[in-house]
Amino acid sequence: MSRTSLHAGMIRSFRSRALSAFWEKGDASKIRADHVARIRIRLARLNVVKQPEEMNVPGFNFHKLHGKPQRYAVSISGPWRITFGWDGTDAVLVDYEQYH
């Protein structure tokens, strides 16, 4: 996806190959079928926000994770999350993981 404005945020990099293939090619084969719609919504928002706190919307269960560098998470379903770091106005190292 290309940046539409010099000041808009975007997803710059992925840690998860499954998410990268889904976002860049529409390939959902490595993502649970019941997660596809929720992941699509969260990635679309993540691609346009300018700061991580803008992911704090009802239903996303946005929260900061412990550790350095700072990472953030939004819920998909049960223990599944999309986690990400932040650099400037861009999401980086976006991951799809089960961490509980």
N, C-alpha and C positions, 0 to 999 in steps of 0.2 A: 504494500500500500504506500502511496506517496503522500507526502506532506502537502497540505493545501495552503498553508500559511506559514510564514517564518516563525510565528508565535504559537502555533498549535502544537500540542503534545502528540506523541505517537508511540507505538510499540517499536522499539529499536532492535531488541534482540530477544531470543528465546533460549531457555535452558532445556525445555522439553521439545524433543523432535516431533512428538505427536501433535502438540499445539502449533508448532511451526508449520507442519504439513497441512493442518486444518486451516490455519489463518491464510497462508500463502497460496495453497492449491485447492482448498475445499475438500481435502482428503480426511474424512472422519473415521477411517478404518481402525485407528489405534486409540480411539476415544469411545468410552462407553456410550451406547446409543441413547440411554436415558439422560445423559449429560450434555449432549450436543446443543440443544436449544439454549440452555443456561450459559454454557461456555460462549456461544456466539454473542449473546447479549453482553456478557461481561467483557469480552475482548473488544467489542465495538465501542463500549464506553471507555475502556482503558486506552484505546487508540486516540481518543480526542481530549481527554482531561489534561490539564496543565500542572496538576499537583495531586499527589496520592489521596489526599483527604476528599477529593471530589468523587472518589469511589464509595464514599460513605452514604449510600442510599438504602432505603428500605429493602430488605430481602437479601442484600449482599453480605451482611455480617462482616463488614470491613473492620480489620484490626491490624495493629502493628505487631510484628513478631519480635521476640527477644534476640539479641545478638548484634554483631557488627559484621559487615555493613548492615544498615537498617533495611529490613524487608517488610512487606505488607502482605495481607491475605484477604481474599474474599471467598465466601462459601459457594460451593457448587451443590453438593448433596451429602448429608452425613459427614464423614470425615474427609471428604474430597474438597480440595481448595485450589484456587489459582493463587500462586504466590509471585511476588515481583519485587524488584528493586527499583530505585529511582535515580535518574541522573538529569539534572536540569529540568526540562519539561517533558522528559521521555521515560517510559517504562522500559526497564532492562531486565534481562535474565528471567523472563516470564516462564513460570513452571506450572505443571498440572500434577498435583501430588496428594497423597493420602498421608496425613501426618499425625493422626491421633491413635 
